[in-house]
Amino acid sequence: MLRKTLVVKHHGVAMALLLLTGVILLMPDYSFAQSSPDPTPMQCQLIRGAVAQYGFAAARRHALKTYGPEAVKTGDMFHETDRAKR
């Protein structure tokens, strides 16, 4: 009986460890967040698409509501440099 109890406890610990490992691997990778304030090429493409589809003001409002002021600053910075290139 004692042996069966130990096996059940070991199984529970193993399952908990496996579950924890899965959760850690599936979490959004905030540790890989970019350290540079400049937008990546993919972000630039997404910003261009949002501005083209919804207009600058609407895209900016959505970014502020959804992602926060830091995203708006990044978008503004990109938009200014993108307009200067044209």
Biopython code that builds the backbone (N, CA, C, O; Angstrom):
import numpy as np
from Bio.PDB.StructureBuilder import StructureBuilder

atoms = [
    (1, "MET", "N", (0.818, -1.202, 0.000)),
    (1, "MET", "CA", (0.000, 0.000, 0.000)),
    (1, "MET", "C", (0.863, 1.268, 0.000)),
    (1, "MET", "O", (0.566, 2.236, -0.699)),
    (2, "LEU", "N", (1.929, 1.240, 0.794)),
    (2, "LEU", "CA", (2.819, 2.392, 0.867)),
    (2, "LEU", "C", (3.497, 2.624, -0.485)),
    (2, "LEU", "O", (3.647, 3.762, -0.929)),
    (3, "ARG", "N", (3.903, 1.532, -1.128)),
    (3, "ARG", "CA", (4.551, 1.638, -2.434)),
    (3, "ARG", "C", (3.606, 2.259, -3.460)),
    (3, "ARG", "O", (4.025, 3.093, -4.263)),
    (4, "LYS", "N", (2.337, 1.858, -3.440)),
    (4, "LYS", "CA", (1.352, 2.412, -4.376)),
    (4, "LYS", "C", (1.152, 3.903, -4.113)),
    (4, "LYS", "O", (1.006, 4.677, -5.058)),
    (5, "THR", "N", (1.143, 4.310, -2.871)),
    (5, "THR", "CA", (0.980, 5.718, -2.510)),
    (5, "THR", "C", (2.156, 6.534, -3.032)),
    (5, "THR", "O", (1.973, 7.637, -3.547)),
    (6, "LEU", "N", (3.373, 5.988, -2.897)),
    (6, "LEU", "CA", (4.552, 6.701, -3.387)),
    (6, "LEU", "C", (4.538, 6.827, -4.900)),
    (6, "LEU", "O", (4.936, 7.859, -5.439)),
    (7, "VAL", "N", (4.085, 5.785, -5.591)),
    (7, "VAL", "CA", (3.997, 5.829, -7.049)),
    (7, "VAL", "C", (2.985, 6.880, -7.486)),
    (7, "VAL", "O", (3.236, 7.630, -8.429)),
    (8, "VAL", "N", (1.858, 6.939, -6.815)),
    (8, "VAL", "CA", (0.821, 7.926, -7.142)),
    (8, "VAL", "C", (1.352, 9.332, -6.894)),
    (8, "VAL", "O", (1.113, 10.227, -7.705)),
    (9, "LYS", "N", (2.072, 9.548, -5.787)),
    (9, "LYS", "CA", (2.637, 10.870, -5.497)),
    (9, "LYS", "C", (3.680, 11.240, -6.550)),
    (9, "LYS", "O", (3.713, 12.377, -7.021)),
    (10, "HIS", "N", (4.526, 10.287, -6.918)),
    (10, "HIS", "CA", (5.550, 10.542, -7.928)),
    (10, "HIS", "C", (4.895, 10.885, -9.275)),
    (10, "HIS", "O", (5.351, 11.782, -9.985)),
    (11, "HIS", "N", (3.845, 10.176, -9.608)),
    (11, "HIS", "CA", (3.118, 10.438, -10.852)),
    (11, "HIS", "C", (2.530, 11.850, -10.833)),
    (11, "HIS", "O", (2.580, 12.557, -11.839)),
    (12, "GLY", "N", (1.976, 12.260, -9.698)),
    (12, "GLY", "CA", (1.402, 13.599, -9.573)),
    (12, "GLY", "C", (2.454, 14.686, -9.716)),
    (12, "GLY", "O", (2.219, 15.712, -10.355)),
    (13, "VAL", "N", (3.624, 14.451, -9.112)),
    (13, "VAL", "CA", (4.715, 15.425, -9.211)),
    (13, "VAL", "C", (5.216, 15.506, -10.657)),
    (13, "VAL", "O", (5.475, 16.596, -11.166)),
    (14, "ALA", "N", (5.349, 14.366, -11.304)),
    (14, "ALA", "CA", (5.805, 14.344, -12.689)),
    (14, "ALA", "C", (4.816, 15.066, -13.603)),
    (14, "ALA", "O", (5.222, 15.812, -14.493)),
    (15, "MET", "N", (3.537, 14.848, -13.387)),
    (15, "MET", "CA", (2.525, 15.518, -14.208)),
    (15, "MET", "C", (2.541, 17.025, -13.968)),
    (15, "MET", "O", (2.405, 17.807, -14.909)),
    (16, "ALA", "N", (2.707, 17.434, -12.708)),
    (16, "ALA", "CA", (2.759, 18.862, -12.396)),
    (16, "ALA", "C", (3.974, 19.505, -13.058)),
    (16, "ALA", "O", (3.886, 20.611, -13.590)),
    (17, "LEU", "N", (5.107, 18.807, -13.022)),
    (17, "LEU", "CA", (6.314, 19.326, -13.648)),
    (17, "LEU", "C", (6.148, 19.417, -15.166)),
    (17, "LEU", "O", (6.574, 20.393, -15.784)),
    (18, "LEU", "N", (5.543, 18.423, -15.745)),
    (18, "LEU", "CA", (5.287, 18.435, -17.180)),
    (18, "LEU", "C", (4.338, 19.573, -17.553)),
    (18, "LEU", "O", (4.557, 20.264, -18.548)),
    (19, "LEU", "N", (3.301, 19.765, -16.769)),
    (19, "LEU", "CA", (2.352, 20.846, -17.020)),
    (19, "LEU", "C", (3.029, 22.204, -16.896)),
    (19, "LEU", "O", (2.814, 23.089, -17.725)),
    (20, "LEU", "N", (3.843, 22.366, -15.865)),
    (20, "LEU", "CA", (4.558, 23.629, -15.664)),
    (20, "LEU", "C", (5.494, 23.914, -16.833)),
    (20, "LEU", "O", (5.575, 25.049, -17.304)),
    (21, "THR", "N", (6.194, 22.898, -17.298)),
    (21, "THR", "CA", (7.088, 23.060, -18.447)),
    (21, "THR", "C", (6.302, 23.480, -19.687)),
    (21, "THR", "O", (6.731, 24.365, -20.427)),
    (22, "GLY", "N", (5.154, 22.849, -19.912)),
    (22, "GLY", "CA", (4.314, 23.215, -21.052)),
    (22, "GLY", "C", (3.830, 24.642, -20.980)),
    (22, "GLY", "O", (3.831, 25.352, -21.985)),
    (23, "VAL", "N", (3.418, 25.070, -19.806)),
    (23, "VAL", "CA", (2.929, 26.447, -19.630)),
    (23, "VAL", "C", (4.051, 27.438, -19.902)),
    (23, "VAL", "O", (3.846, 28.453, -20.568)),
    (24, "ILE", "N", (5.232, 27.140, -19.385)),
    (24, "ILE", "CA", (6.368, 28.049, -19.600)),
    (24, "ILE", "C", (6.709, 28.145, -21.082)),
    (24, "ILE", "O", (6.995, 29.234, -21.580)),
    (25, "LEU", "N", (6.683, 27.025, -21.788)),
    (25, "LEU", "CA", (7.010, 27.048, -23.210)),
    (25, "LEU", "C", (5.935, 27.721, -24.055)),
    (25, "LEU", "O", (6.237, 28.254, -25.123)),
    (26, "LEU", "N", (4.700, 27.703, -23.600)),
    (26, "LEU", "CA", (3.619, 28.292, -24.383)),
    (26, "LEU", "C", (3.354, 29.754, -24.043)),
    (26, "LEU", "O", (2.582, 30.421, -24.732)),
    (27, "MET", "N", (3.980, 30.248, -23.000)),
    (27, "MET", "CA", (3.767, 31.645, -22.611)),
    (27, "MET", "C", (4.310, 32.571, -23.693)),
    (27, "MET", "O", (5.274, 32.227, -24.376)),
    (28, "PRO", "N", (3.697, 33.745, -23.853)),
    (28, "PRO", "CA", (4.259, 34.711, -24.807)),
    (28, "PRO", "C", (5.690, 35.035, -24.401)),
    (28, "PRO", "O", (5.995, 35.175, -23.217)),
    (29, "ASP", "N", (6.540, 35.149, -25.368)),
    (29, "ASP", "CA", (7.956, 35.322, -25.075)),
    (29, "ASP", "C", (8.308, 36.792, -24.860)),
    (29, "ASP", "O", (8.913, 37.435, -25.718)),
    (30, "TYR", "N", (7.916, 37.308, -23.696)),
    (30, "TYR", "CA", (8.244, 38.683, -23.355)),
    (30, "TYR", "C", (9.746, 38.846, -23.130)),
    (30, "TYR", "O", (10.274, 39.954, -23.225)),
    (31, "SER", "N", (10.423, 37.756, -22.836)),
    (31, "SER", "CA", (11.868, 37.855, -22.633)),
    (31, "SER", "C", (12.587, 38.201, -23.929)),
    (31, "SER", "O", (13.725, 38.669, -23.902)),
    (32, "PHE", "N", (11.931, 37.975, -25.064)),
    (32, "PHE", "CA", (12.533, 38.296, -26.347)),
    (32, "PHE", "C", (12.034, 39.625, -26.893)),
    (32, "PHE", "O", (12.202, 39.903, -28.080)),
    (33, "ALA", "N", (11.436, 40.434, -26.063)),
    (33, "ALA", "CA", (10.949, 41.736, -26.510)),
    (33, "ALA", "C", (12.127, 42.561, -27.010)),
    (33, "ALA", "O", (13.231, 42.478, -26.472)),
    (34, "GLN", "N", (11.884, 43.336, -28.017)),
    (34, "GLN", "CA", (12.990, 44.078, -28.597)),
    (34, "GLN", "C", (13.431, 45.182, -27.655)),
    (34, "GLN", "O", (12.608, 45.823, -27.002)),
    (35, "SER", "N", (14.723, 45.397, -27.592)),
    (35, "SER", "CA", (15.251, 46.436, -26.720)),
    (35, "SER", "C", (15.373, 47.768, -27.453)),
    (35, "SER", "O", (15.499, 48.818, -26.822)),
    (36, "SER", "N", (15.336, 47.727, -28.766)),
    (36, "SER", "CA", (15.430, 48.941, -29.555)),
    (36, "SER", "C", (14.053, 49.598, -29.671)),
    (36, "SER", "O", (13.046, 48.908, -29.833)),
    (37, "PRO", "N", (14.009, 50.931, -29.587)),
    (37, "PRO", "CA", (12.711, 51.600, -29.727)),
    (37, "PRO", "C", (12.222, 51.644, -31.171)),
    (37, "PRO", "O", (11.058, 51.953, -31.426)),
    (38, "ASP", "N", (13.113, 51.334, -32.119)),
    (38, "ASP", "CA", (12.720, 51.370, -33.522)),
    (38, "ASP", "C", (11.818, 50.183, -33.858)),
    (38, "ASP", "O", (12.068, 49.067, -33.403)),
    (39, "PRO", "N", (10.784, 50.415, -34.642)),
    (39, "PRO", "CA", (9.905, 49.303, -35.028)),
    (39, "PRO", "C", (10.603, 48.339, -35.980)),
    (39, "PRO", "O", (11.435, 48.744, -36.792)),
    (40, "THR", "N", (10.257, 47.073, -35.872)),
    (40, "THR", "CA", (10.810, 46.058, -36.767)),
    (40, "THR", "C", (10.135, 46.189, -38.131)),
    (40, "THR", "O", (9.093, 46.836, -38.234)),
    (41, "PRO", "N", (10.702, 45.592, -39.176)),
    (41, "PRO", "CA", (10.062, 45.650, -40.499)),
    (41, "PRO", "C", (8.634, 45.087, -40.484)),
    (41, "PRO", "O", (7.761, 45.600, -41.185)),
    (42, "MET", "N", (8.392, 44.035, -39.689)),
    (42, "MET", "CA", (7.039, 43.467, -39.609)),
    (42, "MET", "C", (6.084, 44.465, -38.949)),
    (42, "MET", "O", (4.945, 44.619, -39.389)),
    (43, "GLN", "N", (6.544, 45.137, -37.902)),
    (43, "GLN", "CA", (5.702, 46.141, -37.254)),
    (43, "GLN", "C", (5.404, 47.292, -38.217)),
    (43, "GLN", "O", (4.287, 47.808, -38.251)),
    (44, "CYS", "N", (6.401, 47.684, -38.988)),
    (44, "CYS", "CA", (6.205, 48.756, -39.971)),
    (44, "CYS", "C", (5.138, 48.362, -40.988)),
    (44, "CYS", "O", (4.283, 49.169, -41.352)),
    (45, "GLN", "N", (5.197, 47.133, -41.432)),
    (45, "GLN", "CA", (4.215, 46.652, -42.405)),
    (45, "GLN", "C", (2.805, 46.659, -41.790)),
    (45, "GLN", "O", (1.837, 47.036, -42.450)),
    (46, "LEU", "N", (2.701, 46.242, -40.527)),
    (46, "LEU", "CA", (1.395, 46.241, -39.865)),
    (46, "LEU", "C", (0.862, 47.659, -39.663)),
    (46, "LEU", "O", (-0.333, 47.912, -39.815)),
    (47, "ILE", "N", (1.768, 48.579, -39.317)),
    (47, "ILE", "CA", (1.357, 49.980, -39.129)),
    (47, "ILE", "C", (0.884, 50.563, -40.454)),
    (47, "ILE", "O", (-0.153, 51.224, -40.510)),
    (48, "ARG", "N", (1.650, 50.316, -41.530)),
    (48, "ARG", "CA", (1.246, 50.808, -42.853)),
    (48, "ARG", "C", (-0.128, 50.281, -43.245)),
    (48, "ARG", "O", (-0.967, 51.027, -43.750)),
    (49, "GLY", "N", (-0.352, 48.988, -43.008)),
    (49, "GLY", "CA", (-1.637, 48.383, -43.357)),
    (49, "GLY", "C", (-2.786, 48.975, -42.577)),
    (49, "GLY", "O", (-3.856, 49.234, -43.129)),
    (50, "ALA", "N", (-2.563, 49.195, -41.266)),
    (50, "ALA", "CA", (-3.627, 49.774, -40.432)),
    (50, "ALA", "C", (-3.940, 51.198, -40.860)),
    (50, "ALA", "O", (-5.105, 51.589, -40.924)),
    (51, "VAL", "N", (-2.908, 51.971, -41.150)),
    (51, "VAL", "CA", (-3.116, 53.360, -41.578)),
    (51, "VAL", "C", (-3.817, 53.397, -42.930)),
    (51, "VAL", "O", (-4.699, 54.227, -43.152)),
    (52, "ALA", "N", (-3.428, 52.501, -43.832)),
    (52, "ALA", "CA", (-4.055, 52.475, -45.158)),
    (52, "ALA", "C", (-5.517, 52.048, -45.071)),
    (52, "ALA", "O", (-6.364, 52.555, -45.807)),
    (53, "GLN", "N", (-5.806, 51.120, -44.175)),
    (53, "GLN", "CA", (-7.177, 50.603, -44.099)),
    (53, "GLN", "C", (-8.109, 51.488, -43.288)),
    (53, "GLN", "O", (-9.256, 51.709, -43.676)),
    (54, "TYR", "N", (-7.615, 51.999, -42.155)),
    (54, "TYR", "CA", (-8.503, 52.714, -41.228)),
    (54, "TYR", "C", (-8.208, 54.204, -41.105)),
    (54, "TYR", "O", (-9.011, 54.941, -40.533)),
    (55, "GLY", "N", (-7.080, 54.659, -41.628)),
    (55, "GLY", "CA", (-6.687, 56.050, -41.452)),
    (55, "GLY", "C", (-5.791, 56.184, -40.230)),
    (55, "GLY", "O", (-5.851, 55.368, -39.310)),
    (56, "PHE", "N", (-4.961, 57.223, -40.230)),
    (56, "PHE", "CA", (-3.976, 57.402, -39.171)),
    (56, "PHE", "C", (-4.631, 57.590, -37.809)),
    (56, "PHE", "O", (-4.223, 56.954, -36.837)),
    (57, "ALA", "N", (-5.634, 58.446, -37.725)),
    (57, "ALA", "CA", (-6.249, 58.749, -36.424)),
    (57, "ALA", "C", (-6.908, 57.510, -35.805)),
    (57, "ALA", "O", (-6.761, 57.256, -34.609)),
    (58, "ALA", "N", (-7.625, 56.750, -36.616)),
    (58, "ALA", "CA", (-8.297, 55.546, -36.097)),
    (58, "ALA", "C", (-7.281, 54.485, -35.684)),
    (58, "ALA", "O", (-7.453, 53.827, -34.658)),
    (59, "ALA", "N", (-6.222, 54.314, -36.481)),
    (59, "ALA", "CA", (-5.188, 53.337, -36.145)),
    (59, "ALA", "C", (-4.477, 53.736, -34.855)),
    (59, "ALA", "O", (-4.140, 52.886, -34.032)),
    (60, "ARG", "N", (-4.253, 55.031, -34.690)),
    (60, "ARG", "CA", (-3.596, 55.537, -33.475)),
    (60, "ARG", "C", (-4.480, 55.323, -32.245)),
    (60, "ARG", "O", (-3.995, 54.905, -31.194)),
    (61, "ARG", "N", (-5.774, 55.611, -32.377)),
    (61, "ARG", "CA", (-6.707, 55.384, -31.251)),
    (61, "ARG", "C", (-6.740, 53.915, -30.862)),
    (61, "ARG", "O", (-6.712, 53.575, -29.679)),
    (62, "HIS", "N", (-6.799, 53.050, -31.861)),
    (62, "HIS", "CA", (-6.831, 51.613, -31.591)),
    (62, "HIS", "C", (-5.547, 51.166, -30.891)),
    (62, "HIS", "O", (-5.601, 50.384, -29.941)),
    (63, "ALA", "N", (-4.403, 51.651, -31.349)),
    (63, "ALA", "CA", (-3.129, 51.287, -30.724)),
    (63, "ALA", "C", (-3.078, 51.758, -29.274)),
    (63, "ALA", "O", (-2.595, 51.039, -28.399)),
    (64, "LEU", "N", (-3.575, 52.960, -29.023)),
    (64, "LEU", "CA", (-3.575, 53.485, -27.656)),
    (64, "LEU", "C", (-4.457, 52.648, -26.752)),
    (64, "LEU", "O", (-4.071, 52.319, -25.630)),
    (65, "LYS", "N", (-5.644, 52.301, -27.239)),
    (65, "LYS", "CA", (-6.587, 51.522, -26.432)),
    (65, "LYS", "C", (-6.108, 50.086, -26.233)),
    (65, "LYS", "O", (-6.269, 49.522, -25.151)),
    (66, "THR", "N", (-5.530, 49.501, -27.258)),
    (66, "THR", "CA", (-5.164, 48.090, -27.216)),
    (66, "THR", "C", (-3.770, 47.845, -26.658)),
    (66, "THR", "O", (-3.578, 46.935, -25.852)),
    (67, "TYR", "N", (-2.789, 48.649, -27.078)),
    (67, "TYR", "CA", (-1.397, 48.365, -26.740)),
    (67, "TYR", "C", (-0.762, 49.358, -25.780)),
    (67, "TYR", "O", (0.269, 49.056, -25.180)),
    (68, "GLY", "N", (-1.358, 50.541, -25.620)),
    (68, "GLY", "CA", (-0.823, 51.510, -24.675)),
    (68, "GLY", "C", (-0.024, 52.618, -25.333)),
    (68, "GLY", "O", (0.220, 52.598, -26.539)),
    (69, "PRO", "N", (0.380, 53.587, -24.521)),
    (69, "PRO", "CA", (1.057, 54.774, -25.055)),
    (69, "PRO", "C", (2.419, 54.479, -25.693)),
    (69, "PRO", "O", (2.840, 55.186, -26.609)),
    (70, "GLU", "N", (3.105, 53.445, -25.215)),
    (70, "GLU", "CA", (4.411, 53.114, -25.788)),
    (70, "GLU", "C", (4.272, 52.694, -27.255)),
    (70, "GLU", "O", (5.112, 53.043, -28.084)),
    (71, "ALA", "N", (3.221, 51.952, -27.568)),
    (71, "ALA", "CA", (2.977, 51.537, -28.950)),
    (71, "ALA", "C", (2.635, 52.736, -29.821)),
    (71, "ALA", "O", (3.028, 52.790, -30.987)),
    (72, "VAL", "N", (1.911, 53.691, -29.268)),
    (72, "VAL", "CA", (1.560, 54.894, -30.033)),
    (72, "VAL", "C", (2.818, 55.697, -30.348)),
    (72, "VAL", "O", (2.965, 56.226, -31.450)),
    (73, "LYS", "N", (3.730, 55.785, -29.366)),
    (73, "LYS", "CA", (4.986, 56.490, -29.607)),
    (73, "LYS", "C", (5.780, 55.825, -30.731)),
    (73, "LYS", "O", (6.327, 56.496, -31.606)),
    (74, "THR", "N", (5.830, 54.496, -30.689)),
    (74, "THR", "CA", (6.541, 53.750, -31.732)),
    (74, "THR", "C", (5.884, 53.976, -33.087)),
    (74, "THR", "O", (6.574, 54.203, -34.081)),
    (75, "GLY", "N", (4.570, 53.917, -33.136)),
    (75, "GLY", "CA", (3.851, 54.149, -34.379)),
    (75, "GLY", "C", (4.037, 55.559, -34.906)),
    (75, "GLY", "O", (4.216, 55.761, -36.107)),
    (76, "ASP", "N", (3.995, 56.540, -34.001)),
    (76, "ASP", "CA", (4.218, 57.930, -34.409)),
    (76, "ASP", "C", (5.617, 58.109, -34.983)),
    (76, "ASP", "O", (5.806, 58.778, -35.999)),
    (77, "MET", "N", (6.598, 57.497, -34.312)),
    (77, "MET", "CA", (7.974, 57.605, -34.764)),
    (77, "MET", "C", (8.117, 56.975, -36.159)),
    (77, "MET", "O", (8.762, 57.542, -37.040)),
    (78, "PHE", "N", (7.519, 55.818, -36.342)),
    (78, "PHE", "CA", (7.579, 55.158, -37.651)),
    (78, "PHE", "C", (6.894, 56.013, -38.706)),
    (78, "PHE", "O", (7.423, 56.199, -39.802)),
    (79, "HIS", "N", (5.722, 56.530, -38.378)),
    (79, "HIS", "CA", (4.940, 57.296, -39.350)),
    (79, "HIS", "C", (5.700, 58.547, -39.790)),
    (79, "HIS", "O", (5.667, 58.920, -40.963)),
    (80, "GLU", "N", (6.383, 59.192, -38.844)),
    (80, "GLU", "CA", (7.164, 60.386, -39.191)),
    (80, "GLU", "C", (8.316, 60.029, -40.120)),
    (80, "GLU", "O", (8.554, 60.733, -41.101)),
    (81, "THR", "N", (9.041, 58.939, -39.825)),
    (81, "THR", "CA", (10.171, 58.562, -40.678)),
    (81, "THR", "C", (9.678, 58.044, -42.031)),
    (81, "THR", "O", (10.337, 58.250, -43.051)),
    (82, "ASP", "N", (8.528, 57.377, -42.042)),
    (82, "ASP", "CA", (7.978, 56.877, -43.296)),
    (82, "ASP", "C", (7.540, 58.024, -44.204)),
    (82, "ASP", "O", (7.729, 57.964, -45.419)),
    (83, "ARG", "N", (6.954, 59.072, -43.611)),
    (83, "ARG", "CA", (6.525, 60.224, -44.402)),
    (83, "ARG", "C", (7.742, 61.002, -44.926)),
    (83, "ARG", "O", (7.699, 61.555, -46.025)),
    (84, "ALA", "N", (8.818, 61.042, -44.142)),
    (84, "ALA", "CA", (10.023, 61.763, -44.562)),
    (84, "ALA", "C", (10.681, 61.077, -45.756)),
    (84, "ALA", "O", (11.302, 61.739, -46.587)),
    (85, "LYS", "N", (10.549, 59.758, -45.843)),
    (85, "LYS", "CA", (11.154, 59.009, -46.954)),
    (85, "LYS", "C", (10.430, 59.263, -48.264)),
    (85, "LYS", "O", (11.027, 59.141, -49.333)),
    (86, "ARG", "N", (9.170, 59.610, -48.199)),
    (86, "ARG", "CA", (8.373, 59.803, -49.430)),
    (86, "ARG", "C", (8.606, 61.117, -50.069)),
    (86, "ARG", "O", (8.009, 61.415, -51.104)),
]
sb = StructureBuilder()
sb.init_structure("model")
sb.init_model(0)
sb.init_chain("A")
sb.init_seg("    ")
for serial, (resi, resn, name, xyz) in enumerate(atoms, 1):
    if name == "N":
        sb.init_residue(resn, " ", resi, " ")
    sb.init_atom(name, np.array(xyz, "f"), 0.0, 1.0, " ", f" {name:<3s}", serial, name[0])
structure = sb.get_structure()
